[in-house]
Structures are given as structure tokens and as C-alpha cells.
Amino acid sequence: MATTGKEAAPSSKDATATNPRGIPYAPFVDRVEDYVDTRDDVEPTLRSFEEMISKYRFMELNLQRRMAGLKDRIPDIQKTLDSVKFLRSRKDEAESIQTTFELNDTLYAKAEIPATDEVFIWLGANVMLSYPIDEAKTLLEQKLSTAKTSFANCEEDLDFLREQITTMEVAIARVYNWDVVQKRKDKVEEEKQKGKETESSPND
């Protein structure tokens, strides 16, 4: 016990309790004595808590990166879906569509698009596939819905992670403060013991 400390397990939740995406809850330290018995337990317990914070911060960073990617991806999917819907609404028209399309950030070209019931969609990794226009619409709607759900889950998980990090910071502060109080008590006891020894020792 003196070298390992007590396990940092949640006191009010099950040790395996997680949020819907599997991120574990941080232990809420109501009584420090539930985690440490002696001052020898303080250092390993603090180290365990700090490791948990590091893991939460790593997950937070990954989620922020994922959200940044989704922020770029969702408008692109929506734009593609709107284009497919427009083409679908005109697939029975005899007249072609005069338009421009983007070649680069600042470069556009003119195009003439005849009525069509087939579209080509970039799938990533330099892969493009043709789809019947109805299937393309369904596919893009599913991708858009999935991306929006993922974005909402990322936001929820980020809020959850920030709460857990705050909980762990409070836990570390409580254990540290407990250790400070114990040091003072030990010092008082030591001084009392020295006083008793001085009183009981013979005079020179």
C-alpha cells in the first residue's frame, strides 16, 4: 500500500462507467481517505490522477482535430447534395444547363450540362464512382446525416472531457491539500515528541 496507493476508481459511479462513446468518468474525490491511507500513498495517487488528465487531454486534442475536419466536410457534402438535387429536378428537361465549375480556388470554367440520370461522386483517395442520381441523393443524405451526428457527438464528448479534466484537477488539489495538512500534523507530533523527550531527559 505504501508504494502503490489506492486505485483511482470512481466513488459514486461504477469503475467501468463511461459516456455513450466509451470515455470513462473521472473519479470524484469526496473523501481523500478513500484513495490514500498514509502520506506514502500521496505520490503514486497524484501520479495516477495526472496520467488520467493526460489521457483526457489527448482525447480532447483528437476530438478537436476531428471536429475541424467535419467542419470542412459537412459544407462540402451539403453543397454536393444540393447540386445532385438540382440535377435530379431537371433530369427530364430537354434544355441543357449553362454553368461554371471550380477548377481551383480562384479558377473557374464554363460548362454545359445536359439532362442526366447519372452523376459521378468523389469518394476520397482519388476515387470517383458513378451513381444513378437517386442513389447518389440517398448516399449523400446518409453521409450528411452521419457527419452531422458525428459532429454533435464530438461537441458532447468535448464538454464531457472538460468536465472530467476539471474533476481530476479538483481531485489532485484535494489530495495535495490533504498531504499539506498531514505534513503539518506530523510536524506538530514530532515537536511534541521532542518536547517530551527533552522534559524526560536528566539535567546536565
Buried (B, 14 or more C-beta within 10 A) or exposed (E): EEEEBBEBBBEEBEEEEEBEEEBBBBBBBEEBEEBBEEBBBBBBBBEBBEEBBEBBEEBBEEBEEBBEEBEEBBEEBBEBBEBBBEBBEBEEEEEEBEEEEEEEEEEEEEEEBEEEEEBEBEEEEEEEEEBEBEBBBEBBBEBBEEBBEBBEBBEBBBEBBEBBBEBBBEBBEBBBEBBEEBEEEEEEEEEEEEEEEEEEEEEE
